[in-house]
């Protein structure tokens, strides 16, 4: 029993160290991910999915099944053919609803694309909110504010809360496979913090250039006030790309 408990403790220790290392790897490799460039011109010129007022592809497919339906022997025998027809008719109605959504989505996309190409700041904001390219960074414990100076320049305030992002404890395995934990020193903490901020700044710039037809991105990295630290809410670094 003790041997089993020892093995479980060693496995748990290994899992905790791996989780710690994975966390650091994620924090320092944020810049390696990037959104695919969006061609707003193509989106603005995209043809509608079907002619308005005419049956759409989903309705057509469902209606085709309804018209092709022929009840089998047992369906007729047990009077199940009417139930099946009702089900297929419901599928036609469902198809109509899907086609409405499809057309509405095309109209909305076309409108946003035209406004983005015209340099409309509200459309820029809408595109960022819709595509949500920074959700993974937000999940790590950081936040963003966007200011659209003009159609070519976007200013970003990147809010960083170090105590929420950077692990407070260093976890290592001893030679015997046991878990060793110690408080992360200031030098190591700020080294990881600096690398994380730089990684995020690169990522933000890359994503914005991929998402919007802009020429300049200005990013202010700001510490977020935290009562448990000596951090203050001030700009710590500004970058321009």
ABEGO torsion letter per residue (X at the ends): XAAAAAAAAAAAAAAAAAAAAAAAAAAAAAAABBBBBBBAAAAAABBBABBBGBBBAAAAAAAAAAAABBBBAAAAAAGAAAAAAAAAAAAAAAAAAAAAAAAAAAAAAAAAAAAAAAGBAAAAAAAAAAAGAAAAAAAAGBBBBBBBABAABBBBBBBBBAAAABBABBBBBBAAGBBBBBBBBAAAAAAAAAAAAAAAAAAAAAAAAAABBBABBBBBBBBBBBAABABBBBBABBBBX
